[in-house]
């Protein structure tokens, strides 16, 4: 990318330099250098080619991987340039695109958000939010909402990150700072929450299975990390807010609305008219009714979206179908009130107007669809070759040979979890083969399974923000470019790296203090394990 295609934070360094903030100047340079990288589409093409090359170099390398069923399976790296590999790439290219995890959910949710945005409902809602929440709490509210969004699985990536950008633009602040704050909360704080989410029982089952190899009577529950994760919610909110205000915004500098297609439209207007207020009130009543109906689908035993479970299963398992449907529910939650607002404001006069809005919403996602095609190949190639699984197991074997104990062992384990997250995206998939190795090993050294699981969750979360295997990375880049056409990977890396580092330091310190003080991690979940004999 030429100098003329660099972002404003690479070209306009005057403001950050005048601030005297060394960190800001370093990150500005990181962004400047990073934005010299190829276009994100080309970057993913190169990553895909690197996976193909790596599959050839490490062809035949193998490792034993523990599956969720408890069975051991030998994973072997296979070359994509073999006759079989080439055949697989051609036959599965379309499947890799269609099966790219975020593709369907992102496009579905963006239909609802796009309609609500084009009718003015979202803009009006953000204006009301800005008027009702003190400006000093806007950033913290956005990061906190991102952390709490893990209640609805991955929906926060699609919903909150663009809204964060719109919210900041409406305040006259850099929209990419709002996008970064929301992304940091959603991704970096994915394991934290004030409530039990679908991730808790999933990890707990794997931890419990591994713990029983040492102590058959040991039981790990879905709330085994609850106290620690509640405290983590507030920690991530505070740290994320400070990083946004003290580092990311100064680095980004002043935003020029003319730099992006959404620039002028994102800035809020003056005082809402009486007609706008009336339409918004009616639309919000509809939104509340929709939210209540959605909640009933989760709560009522007779709901078609609740699953029948056995007494031995966690109660949250009954919500599996509900969470699987969450994207469609969010689509309706945005679309229906948006339509009501559009009709009352005269922006939707007939079905043709609504169809045009939905089409325009999809047209705006064209860049993402193209990027998703390449990203889908990259992720599928990486998984098919077994490069991620073999690399992760080899890293675990290395840690076992270091001979560490106590807190140093916990820290080394967290580093391995952070590194593995750069190669294997799924939190549960990594824990499926890490738990049988590390839970028994650390139990024999006096560390409880609950503490091992909490350490894993910290290590896995802090690098979520910067891993290239994050499936929602393409859509985050597309959102960023709506507000700054020149924004590239360098911009995103420079903006998100401070969150990753700050979360890692703060969260690690809290975890170590928690363990040293012997505070329970959850109900009946102690930090240490009494080794028999």
Buried (B, 14 or more C-beta within 10 A) or exposed (E): BEEEBBBBBBBBBEBBEEEEBEBBBBBBBBBBBBBBBEBBBEBBBEBBEEBBEBBBEBBEBBBEBBEBEEEEEEBBBBBBEEEEBEEBBEEBBEEBBEEBBBBEBBBBBBBBBBBBBBBBBBBBBBBBBBEEEEEEEBBBBBBBBBBBBBBBBBBBBBBBBBBBBBBBBBBEBBBBBBBBBBBBBBBBBBBBBBEBBBBBBBBBBBBBBBBBEBBEEBEBBBBBBBBBBBBBBBBBBBBBBBBBBBBBBBBBBEBEBEBBBBBEBBBBEEEBEEEBEEBBEBBBEBBEEBEEEBEEBBEEEEBEBBEEBEEEBBEBBBBBBBBEBBBEBBBEBBBBBBBBBBBBBEBBEEEEBBEEBBEEBEEBBEBBBEBBBBBBBBBBBBBBBBBBBBBBBEBBEEBEEEEBEEEEBBBBBBBBBBBBBBBBBBBBBBBBBBBBBBBBBBBEBBBBBBBBBBBBBBBBBBBBBBBBBBBBBBBBBBBBBBBBBBBBBBBBBBBBBBBBBBBBEBBBEBBBEBBEEEEBBBEEBBBBBEEEE
